Every structure is written in structure tokens, then in C-alpha cells.
Amino acid sequence: MKIIVPMAGMGKRMRPHTLTIPKPLIPVAGKPIVQHLVEDITKVCHEKVDEIAFVIGNFGKDVERDLIKIAEEQGAKGSIYYQDEPLGTAHAILCAEPALTGKVVIAFADTLFQTEKITDTENTDGYIWVSKIEDPRMFGVVNLNNEGVITDFVEKPQTFVSDLAIIGIYYIKDGDNLKSELKYLIDNNIRDKGEYQLTNALENMKQKGKKLRAATVQEWLDCGNKDATVFTNQRILEIKKGASANLTSKSNIKNSVIIDPCYIGEDVKIENAVVGPHASIGKGSVINNSVVRNSIIQTNSVVSAQCIDNSMIGSFVNLSGNMRQLSVGDYTTEQ
């Protein structure tokens, strides 16, 4: 089995963090988003993953090495493909054409999920993971029959069609068949809302008799903007029990309280501080005289005399406040 991870987008909604690092490599709960993704997929797959193919932009050789390492840690070969233009989901997947063979999982790298392990792959040609949402206008959606087989694919409907949104994870039993449908869209310039859409290829497969089923998720976590990513960090810490057990012998914690669940990286220094709950502190960072909760602080940053909540702080940041002496009378409010 192969996994294809399209991740060439610019991540504009996550700026300024994505000015220096691709969004899927931003760490949450101590690991890059894309690493959580491929680990979760390998857990729900019913067989060994042989190759993980990453479709990226011009991210540089350091990023490519990191991605190859992530694949190798899953016991798979890592491969790199490039998407030079944002022409849609179908185009992004076809950029990894050599990997589109045999059984394939396609996973877009801005979403994480929790679901049951898929075991029945004999009686279906594919699974598409979906989640019920209130406003489906920004998503591809599906309709189902009574047996859970998909009867319709609709891309970003502006009038109500279904509230079952496609979360961006797909299992296809015959990658070569999907490849031919993707090529058909591009060779015949068949676009939807200006782009080549995977849902159109899946619709063609369905019309030719392929049986595609919906698989539901227990939890769907988005990493599309700062607030969503901080919430995802919170949920991953809770789900994966990333608590003070992550404290390493190299961490230096003095006169401080760690409130679980938290992730504390190597060589972190915490002094006269309260950290947590739901805080992730990256390698080499320093926290002193501060309160940090429900936040992500990346590597080698210094936070001093701060009270931080619902925040993302990048790497090599120096954030210092001023300690104050106060004489505040009764019935006073400071905003």
C-alpha cells in the first residue's frame, strides 16, 4: 500500500508561521502535523505501507530530507514529487503519478483525524472519510444510500445537498484506475470552479460501476489557521496522552508547576512558571516567570514575564515583559 500526501499549498491562513516553514511541518504536540497524519493512517490501514509520496512546492532540500525521514520512521520508502501550480486536488495527486498504482491512501496534509481501523476492503473499491458539519459550502460533500455506498459527489455546493463533508482522506483499491480518471480530466480540461477536482474523477469511477463507501470519523481536527491549530494541539495532547511523561532527563524545571497534558521537549528550561494544561514547548525553549497554557511554543524561544493563552509562538522568538509593582484599590478593573 502507498500513501500520497499532497502538501504544496502556501498556507496563507497560517502566516506568519508559514513564511519560514511549510504548514504541514509546523509541530503540534511535539511532532509535525504531517507526521501525526501518516502515523494515524498507518494505524488504520490493514496492511503494510510500502511508500509515502509527498507532493510539495519548492520547499528546499532540508524539508525534503525531513519528509523522507518521516516516511522511513514508518518503515516506508519516502519519495518527493512537485506541484508547481495550484491547479486543484486532481492535479496535485497526479503529480505523484508513479505512486498511483495498486492500493493507495490519499491524505491532504492540513487535517488530522481519529477513526476505527478499516478491515473490510474486499467488498468495496474505496473508502472516503466524511464528517457531518453545519456549513458544507466550503467542502466537497457526498450523499449515501442505505448501505453506506456513495451515490453523489458535489464540490462546494452553495445550496444544500448534504452535510457529509469529505475530510480529505481517501482509500482507493485500484490506483491505476484513479490515475486514468485524473488524466481524463486534465487531458480534456474538465474543471469545476476553475480547478481539476478529485471529486469529479471519483464521480466518473462511480458512474462506471465502482463501489465507493463512506467511512466516518470520531474526530476531525483542522490545522487551517492559528486558533484551529491550537485547538488541534489541545486535542492531540488529550488523545495521545502527551502529558508530563514527555519530560526528558535533559529538561531543566525549577520551582514550577506542569499541569497535564503537556508536551515538553528536550533541553527546555522552565523556572518560576506554570505551564499547562495543553501547552507544547519545543526543544531548547526557555520559560521563566510566566504562565503558559493552551499554546504552542516552537524551538529555541524565550518567554519571560508573560501570561500566554490560545497562542502560537514560533522558533527563535524572544518575548519579554516587564514585572510591575502595583497598588490597586478596591473595585478596579484593568482590561
C-alpha positions, 0 to 999 in steps of 0.5 A: 500500500502507498500513501500520497500526501499532497502538501504544496499549498502556501498556507496563507491562513497560517502566516506568519508561521508559514513564511519560514516553514511549510504548514504541514511541518509546523509541530503540534504536540511535539511532532509535525502535523504531517507526521501525526497524519501518516502515523494515524493512517498507518494505524488504520490501514490493514496492511503494510505501507510500502511508500509515502509520496509527498507532493510539495512546492519548492520547499528546499532540500532540508524539508525534503530530507525531513519528509523522507525521514518521516516516511522511513520512521514508518518503515516506508520508502519516502519519495518527493514529487512537485506541484508547481501550480495550484491547479486543484486536488486532481492535479496535485495527486497526479503529480505523484503519478508513479505512486498511483498504482495498486492500493493507495491512501490519499491524505491532504496534509492540513487535517488530522483525524481519529477513526476505527481501523478499516478491515473490510476492503474486499467488498468495496473499491474505496473508502472516503472519510466524511464528517457531518458539519453545519456549513458544507459550502466550503467542502466537497460533500457526498450523499449515501444510500442505505448501505453506506455506498456513495451515490453523489459527489458535489464540490462546494455546493452553495445550496444544500445537498448534504452535510457529509463533508469529505475530510480529505482522506481517501482509500482507493483499491485500484490506483491505476484506475484513479490515475486514468480518471485524473488524466481524463480530466486534465487531458480534456480540461474538465474543471469545476470552479476553475480547478481539476477536482478529485471529486469529479474523477471519483464521480466518473469511477462511480458512474462506471460501476465502482463501489465507493463507501463512506467511512466516518470519523470520531474526530476531525481536527483542522490545522487551517489557521492559528486558533484551529491549530491550537485547538488541534494541539489541545486535542492531540495532547488529550488523545495521545496522552502527551502529558508530563511523561514527555519530560526528558532527563535533559529538561531543566524545571525549577520551582514550577508547576506542569499541569497535564497534558503537556508536551515538553521537549528536550533541553527546555528550561522552565523556572518560576512558571506554570505551564499547562494544561495543553501547552507544547514547548519545543526543544531548547525553549526557555520559560521563566516567570510566566504562565503558559497554557493552551499554546504552542511554543516552537524551538529555541524561544524565550518567554519571560514575564508573560501570561500566554493563552490560545497562542502560537509562538514560533522558533527563535522568538524572544518575548519579554515583559516587564514585572510591575509593582502595583497598588490597586484599590478596591473595585478596579478593573484593568482590561 
